[in-house]
Amino acid sequence: MKRTLGFLVSILMMFSLPTACSKKQEEQRPSSAANPYTSESVYAEVQKKIESNPRDPDLWYHLSELYDRNAQYKEEIEALKKVIELKPDMGYAYFRLGTAYNRLGQHREAVESFKKALKYMPDYPVAYNNLAIAYGKLGMTDEEISALKKAIALRPSYATARYNLGVAYMKAGRKNEAMTMYRELKKSDEGMADALMKEIESHGRGK
């Protein structure tokens, strides 16, 4: 058993600490995502390594990943704060911190975290998309639209950002621009385009 756990931890530790935009991260996953590393013993192994080397940001980062995979977002946030304390220029840690805050409904904290992430990763479109999500939850529709435009400018094929922008346009009462997003999506992602059309029709009926 001990050998098996050691093997699992060694697999986990093979992944290096990501630097600015070195690890591709898509939009926020549903919190029900499966976690292959939920064993309490695996947590204990990683935490034991942290006790031996508490100033290693890699170890804290891997612990935060374990928490993320188990939807333990409060614990993930604390681990990521430790990563940032030890490696304050790690943009990706701020990005993941913002995503965790969004999942907990702490959208103002999410906005600040994404802004810090973008300071170090200014060309990362997903950070703009997730920043827009936080703005939208705060009712800041103009800021939401602006962030989504930046995401699309950086990645024109970014279907999720186009969908989100279409929805944001409808919230702002800008149906013509929402329809433009629909037509653009139709060229590349019919499923996403159909989903946007349902949102447009729903808003049109006074959702």
Secondary structure, DSSP 8 states (H G I E B T S, - for coil): -HHHHHHHHHHHHTS----TT-S---S---TT---TT--HHHHHHHHHHHHH-TT-HHHHHHHHHHHHHTT-HHHHHHHHHHHHHH-TT-HHHHHHHHHHHHHTT-HHHHHHHHHHHHHH-TT-HHHHHHHHHHHHHTT-HHHHHHHHHHHHHH-TT-HHHHHHHHHHHHHTT-HHHHHHHHHHHHHH-HHHHHHHHHHHHHHHTT-
